[in-house]
Amino acid sequence: MSNSITKLVLSSYKGISSGVKTVSKDISSTKSYLLDNARSGWSYGRQVSQMKNLSKVEGLYTKTKFAVKQTKLRKQDLPAVAGLIGAFSPIPGGSLIGYGLGKLIQFLRK
């Protein structure tokens, strides 16, 4: 009896461990993709504000506008972004719930 329980616990641990690795890899790739796009847009906005010789406030607005405009969400980014939104909710475990809902929406949109 205890041998079967041990096998069950080990298989559950391996499944959870691989799931955590998958989630963390997904979040990491989404983070790097969005940061790269935002940095690219910010850089382009900086060039535009320097060419137009804008004030600091106008330059900040221009850089922010281009950073947001350059950052596009892909379909595969939905679970990570939903998990981030869920992390700020008052619901305990909101990030996991948000990630799961994002995966569900991603699956249903296929």
Residue frames as a rotation matrix with the C-alpha (Angstrom) as fourth column:
MET 1
0.566 0.825 0.000 0.00
0.825 -0.566 0.000 0.00
0.000 0.000 -1.000 0.00
SER 2
0.549 -0.396 -0.736 2.72
0.112 -0.837 0.535 2.49
-0.828 -0.376 -0.416 0.93
ASN 3
-0.537 -0.760 0.366 4.65
0.451 0.108 0.886 1.64
-0.713 0.641 0.285 -2.25
SER 4
-0.143 0.573 0.807 1.68
0.966 -0.095 0.239 2.66
0.214 0.814 -0.540 -4.42
ILE 5
0.826 0.404 -0.393 1.25
0.511 -0.832 0.218 5.86
-0.239 -0.381 -0.893 -2.40
THR 6
0.046 -0.907 -0.419 4.93
0.173 -0.406 0.897 6.65
-0.984 -0.114 0.138 -2.90
LYS 7
-0.624 -0.238 0.744 4.59
0.733 0.150 0.663 6.12
-0.270 0.960 0.081 -6.66
LEU 8
0.360 0.858 0.365 1.51
0.907 -0.415 0.079 8.32
0.220 0.302 -0.928 -6.74
VAL 9
0.733 -0.137 -0.667 3.24
0.277 -0.835 0.476 11.11
-0.622 -0.534 -0.574 -4.82
LEU 10
-0.329 -0.944 -0.031 6.33
0.271 -0.126 0.954 10.92
-0.905 0.306 0.297 -7.05
SER 11
-0.465 0.209 0.860 4.31
0.885 0.069 0.461 10.98
0.037 0.975 -0.217 -10.25
SER 12
0.682 0.730 -0.030 2.26
0.729 -0.676 0.106 13.92
0.057 -0.094 -0.994 -8.95
TYR 13
0.425 -0.619 -0.661 5.44
0.190 -0.653 0.733 15.75
-0.885 -0.437 -0.160 -7.99
LYS 14
-0.606 -0.676 0.420 6.95
0.525 0.058 0.849 15.19
-0.598 0.735 0.320 -11.44
GLY 15
-0.053 0.690 0.722 3.76
0.964 -0.154 0.218 16.45
0.261 0.707 -0.657 -13.10
ILE 16
0.849 0.353 -0.392 3.60
0.478 -0.830 0.289 19.54
-0.224 -0.433 -0.873 -10.93
SER 17
0.071 -0.924 -0.375 7.31
0.256 -0.346 0.903 20.18
-0.964 -0.160 0.212 -11.39
SER 18
-0.651 -0.290 0.701 7.05
0.727 0.029 0.686 20.05
-0.219 0.957 0.192 -15.19
GLY 19
0.355 0.859 0.370 3.95
0.889 -0.432 0.150 22.25
0.289 0.276 -0.917 -15.06
VAL 20
0.711 -0.164 -0.683 5.75
0.321 -0.789 0.524 24.86
-0.625 -0.593 -0.508 -12.99
LYS 21
-0.403 -0.915 0.032 8.69
0.381 -0.136 0.915 24.81
-0.832 0.381 0.403 -15.41
THR 22
-0.370 0.348 0.861 6.33
0.917 -0.009 0.398 25.29
0.147 0.938 -0.315 -18.35
VAL 23
0.720 0.689 -0.080 4.53
0.689 -0.697 0.198 28.20
0.081 -0.198 -0.977 -16.67
SER 24
0.455 -0.609 -0.650 7.77
0.219 -0.631 0.744 29.88
-0.863 -0.481 -0.154 -15.67
LYS 25
-0.600 -0.652 0.464 9.20
0.583 0.041 0.812 29.46
-0.548 0.757 0.355 -19.18
ASP 26
0.023 0.728 0.685 6.00
0.952 -0.225 0.206 30.91
0.304 0.648 -0.699 -20.67
ILE 27
0.855 0.303 -0.420 6.08
0.460 -0.816 0.349 33.92
-0.237 -0.492 -0.838 -18.35
SER 28
0.047 -0.938 -0.343 9.78
0.280 -0.317 0.906 34.49
-0.959 -0.138 0.248 -18.97
SER 29
-0.601 -0.264 0.754 9.40
0.776 0.035 0.630 34.44
-0.193 0.964 0.184 -22.77
THR 30
0.412 0.819 0.399 6.40
0.843 -0.509 0.174 36.80
0.346 0.265 -0.900 -22.60
LYS 31
0.719 -0.190 -0.668 8.29
0.358 -0.723 0.591 39.16
-0.595 -0.664 -0.452 -20.32
SER 32
-0.349 -0.934 -0.071 11.33
0.370 -0.207 0.906 39.31
-0.861 0.290 0.418 -22.59
TYR 33
-0.385 0.287 0.877 9.17
0.914 -0.014 0.406 39.75
0.129 0.958 -0.257 -25.72
LEU 34
0.672 0.734 0.096 7.16
0.703 -0.674 0.226 42.62
0.231 -0.084 -0.969 -24.22
LEU 35
0.528 -0.548 -0.648 10.22
0.285 -0.605 0.743 44.31
-0.800 -0.577 -0.164 -22.72
ASP 36
-0.520 -0.752 0.405 12.12
0.621 -0.007 0.784 44.14
-0.587 0.659 0.471 -26.00
ASN 37
-0.107 0.576 0.810 9.20
0.906 -0.280 0.318 45.67
0.410 0.768 -0.492 -27.88
ALA 38
0.842 0.432 -0.323 8.70
0.536 -0.740 0.406 48.39
-0.064 -0.515 -0.855 -25.26
ARG 39
0.135 -0.881 -0.453 12.41
0.344 -0.387 0.856 49.27
-0.929 -0.271 0.251 -25.30
SER 40
-0.576 -0.311 0.756 12.37
0.797 -0.009 0.604 49.42
-0.180 0.951 0.253 -29.09
GLY 41
0.319 0.797 0.514 9.35
0.811 -0.509 0.287 51.74
0.490 0.325 -0.808 -29.07
TRP 42
0.763 -0.104 -0.638 10.90
0.432 -0.652 0.623 53.89
-0.481 -0.751 -0.452 -26.33
SER 43
-0.291 -0.957 -0.020 14.09
0.520 -0.176 0.836 54.23
-0.803 0.232 0.548 -28.36
TYR 44
-0.429 0.213 0.878 12.15
0.862 -0.195 0.468 55.19
0.271 0.957 -0.100 -31.47
GLY 45
0.686 0.728 -0.006 10.13
0.675 -0.632 0.381 57.73
0.273 -0.265 -0.925 -29.45
ARG 46
0.378 -0.655 -0.655 13.38
0.437 -0.497 0.750 59.20
-0.816 -0.569 0.098 -28.11
GLN 47
-0.623 -0.632 0.462 14.67
0.681 -0.147 0.717 59.65
-0.385 0.761 0.522 -31.66
VAL 48
-0.017 0.719 0.695 11.44
0.840 -0.367 0.400 61.31
0.543 0.591 -0.597 -32.76
SER 49
0.828 0.362 -0.428 11.41
0.552 -0.662 0.507 63.66
-0.099 -0.656 -0.748 -29.77
GLN 50
-0.030 -0.907 -0.420 15.04
0.455 -0.387 0.802 64.65
-0.890 -0.167 0.424 -30.40
MET 51
-0.615 -0.170 0.770 14.37
0.788 -0.141 0.599 65.26
0.007 0.975 0.221 -34.09
LYS 52
0.230 0.818 0.527 11.36
0.684 -0.521 0.511 67.45
0.693 0.243 -0.679 -33.27
ASN 53
-0.731 -0.623 0.278 13.25
0.205 -0.589 -0.782 69.14
0.650 -0.515 0.559 -30.41
LEU 54
0.321 0.947 -0.024 10.38
0.178 -0.035 0.983 68.56
0.930 -0.320 -0.180 -27.95
SER 55
0.035 -0.229 0.973 10.33
-0.882 -0.464 -0.077 69.63
0.469 -0.856 -0.218 -24.31
LYS 56
-0.883 -0.453 0.126 10.96
-0.452 0.744 -0.493 67.02
0.130 -0.492 -0.861 -21.60
VAL 57
-0.366 0.831 0.420 7.26
-0.371 0.284 -0.884 66.53
-0.854 -0.479 0.204 -20.88
GLU 58
0.534 0.546 -0.646 6.35
-0.791 0.053 -0.609 66.25
-0.298 0.836 0.460 -24.56
GLY 59
-0.256 -0.741 -0.621 9.34
-0.826 0.502 -0.257 63.93
0.502 0.447 -0.740 -25.07
LEU 60
-0.854 -0.005 0.521 8.20
-0.379 0.693 -0.614 61.69
-0.358 -0.721 -0.593 -22.21
TYR 61
0.162 0.984 0.077 4.72
-0.488 0.148 -0.860 61.54
-0.858 0.102 0.504 -23.70
THR 62
0.430 -0.056 -0.901 6.13
-0.894 0.108 -0.434 60.71
0.122 0.993 -0.003 -27.15
LYS 63
-0.637 -0.743 -0.204 8.44
-0.686 0.667 -0.291 57.99
0.352 -0.045 -0.935 -25.80
THR 64
-0.651 0.469 0.597 5.63
-0.299 0.565 -0.769 56.44
-0.698 -0.679 -0.227 -23.77
LYS 65
0.385 0.845 -0.371 3.23
-0.674 -0.017 -0.739 56.57
-0.630 0.534 0.563 -26.72
PHE 66
0.186 -0.384 -0.904 5.69
-0.880 0.344 -0.327 54.81
0.437 0.857 -0.274 -29.03
ALA 67
-0.838 -0.495 0.229 6.56
-0.542 0.713 -0.444 52.21
0.057 -0.496 -0.866 -26.36
VAL 68
-0.289 0.823 0.488 2.88
-0.301 0.405 -0.863 51.33
-0.909 -0.397 0.131 -25.90
LYS 69
0.521 0.506 -0.688 2.23
-0.773 -0.061 -0.631 51.39
-0.361 0.860 0.359 -29.64
GLN 70
-0.186 -0.721 -0.667 5.18
-0.877 0.428 -0.218 49.07
0.443 0.545 -0.712 -30.34
THR 71
-0.881 -0.155 0.447 4.13
-0.403 0.740 -0.539 46.55
-0.247 -0.655 -0.715 -27.68
LYS 72
-0.055 0.851 -0.523 1.65
-0.871 0.215 0.442 44.16
0.488 0.480 0.729 -29.24
LEU 73
-0.164 0.086 0.983 0.17
-0.710 0.682 -0.178 41.19
-0.685 -0.727 -0.051 -27.42
ARG 74
-0.646 -0.045 -0.762 0.40
-0.609 0.632 0.479 37.87
0.460 0.774 -0.435 -29.17
LYS 75
0.426 0.860 -0.280 -2.08
-0.545 0.491 0.680 35.06
0.723 -0.137 0.678 -28.66
GLN 76
0.233 -0.403 -0.885 0.53
0.502 0.829 -0.246 33.06
0.833 -0.387 0.396 -26.74
ASP 77
-0.783 -0.548 0.295 1.06
0.083 -0.562 -0.823 35.96
0.617 -0.620 0.485 -24.29
LEU 78
0.026 0.930 0.367 -2.52
-0.420 -0.323 0.848 35.88
0.907 -0.176 0.382 -23.02
PRO 79
0.592 0.250 -0.766 -2.02
0.488 0.646 0.588 33.40
0.642 -0.722 0.260 -20.12
ALA 80
-0.365 -0.815 -0.450 0.97
0.893 -0.170 -0.417 35.25
0.264 -0.554 0.790 -18.69
VAL 81
-0.796 0.130 0.592 -0.77
-0.105 -0.992 0.076 38.64
0.597 -0.001 0.802 -18.92
ALA 82
0.302 0.953 -0.010 -3.96
-0.252 0.090 0.964 37.22
0.919 -0.289 0.267 -17.38
GLY 83
0.327 -0.283 -0.902 -1.84
0.813 0.571 0.116 35.74
0.482 -0.771 0.416 -14.57
LEU 84
-0.772 -0.632 0.067 -0.28
0.540 -0.709 -0.454 39.16
0.334 -0.315 0.888 -13.97
ILE 85
-0.403 0.721 0.564 -3.70
-0.440 -0.693 0.571 40.78
0.803 -0.018 0.596 -13.83
GLY 86
0.536 0.634 -0.558 -4.89
0.121 0.596 0.794 38.05
0.836 -0.493 0.242 -11.48
ALA 87
-0.252 -0.726 -0.640 -1.93
0.829 0.179 -0.530 38.70
0.499 -0.664 0.557 -9.19
PHE 88
-0.944 -0.099 0.314 -3.28
-0.021 -0.934 -0.358 42.18
0.329 -0.344 0.879 -8.47
SER 89
0.008 1.000 0.009 -6.77
-0.248 -0.007 0.969 40.92
0.969 -0.010 0.247 -7.68
PRO 90
-0.189 -0.055 0.980 -7.86
-0.969 -0.154 -0.196 40.48
0.162 -0.987 -0.024 -4.06
ILE 91
0.835 0.524 -0.167 -8.63
-0.509 0.851 0.128 36.80
0.210 -0.022 0.978 -4.73
PRO 92
0.170 -0.797 0.579 -6.17
-0.631 0.363 0.685 34.38
-0.757 -0.482 -0.442 -3.07
GLY 93
-0.304 -0.377 0.875 -4.34
0.387 0.790 0.475 32.50
-0.871 0.483 -0.094 -5.83
GLY 94
0.595 0.646 -0.479 -5.50
-0.094 -0.536 -0.839 35.04
-0.799 0.544 -0.258 -8.37
SER 95
-0.095 -0.698 -0.710 -2.38
-0.898 -0.248 0.363 34.72
-0.429 0.672 -0.603 -10.48
LEU 96
-0.884 -0.188 0.427 -2.89
-0.060 0.954 0.295 30.97
-0.463 0.235 -0.855 -10.90
ILE 97
0.026 0.972 0.233 -6.58
0.515 0.187 -0.837 31.46
-0.857 0.141 -0.496 -11.63
GLY 98
0.505 0.116 -0.855 -5.76
-0.478 -0.788 -0.389 34.22
-0.719 0.605 -0.343 -14.12
TYR 99
-0.559 -0.769 -0.312 -3.13
-0.732 0.280 0.622 32.07
-0.391 0.575 -0.719 -15.82
GLY 100
-0.716 0.349 0.604 -5.59
0.339 0.931 -0.137 29.17
-0.610 0.107 -0.785 -16.05
LEU 101
0.392 0.901 -0.187 -8.30
0.297 -0.316 -0.901 31.41
-0.871 0.298 -0.391 -17.49
GLY 102
0.169 -0.432 -0.886 -5.81
-0.784 -0.603 0.145 32.79
-0.597 0.670 -0.440 -19.99
LYS 103
-0.862 -0.477 0.171 -4.92
-0.318 0.771 0.551 29.24
-0.395 0.421 -0.817 -21.08
LEU 104
-0.289 0.847 0.446 -8.64
0.568 0.527 -0.633 28.42
-0.771 0.071 -0.633 -21.39
ILE 105
0.568 0.491 -0.660 -9.31
-0.161 -0.720 -0.675 31.50
-0.807 0.490 -0.330 -23.52
GLN 106
-0.275 -0.775 -0.570 -6.24
-0.837 -0.099 0.538 30.74
-0.473 0.625 -0.621 -25.61
PHE 107
-0.851 -0.003 0.525 -7.50
0.117 0.974 0.196 27.19
-0.512 0.228 -0.828 -26.15
LEU 108
0.070 0.987 0.146 -11.03
0.559 0.083 -0.825 28.35
-0.826 0.139 -0.546 -27.05
ARG 109
0.411 0.049 -0.910 -9.75
-0.479 -0.838 -0.261 30.93
-0.776 0.543 -0.321 -29.55
LYS 110
-0.664 -0.743 0.086 -7.96
-0.338 0.400 0.852 28.26
-0.667 0.536 -0.517 -31.64
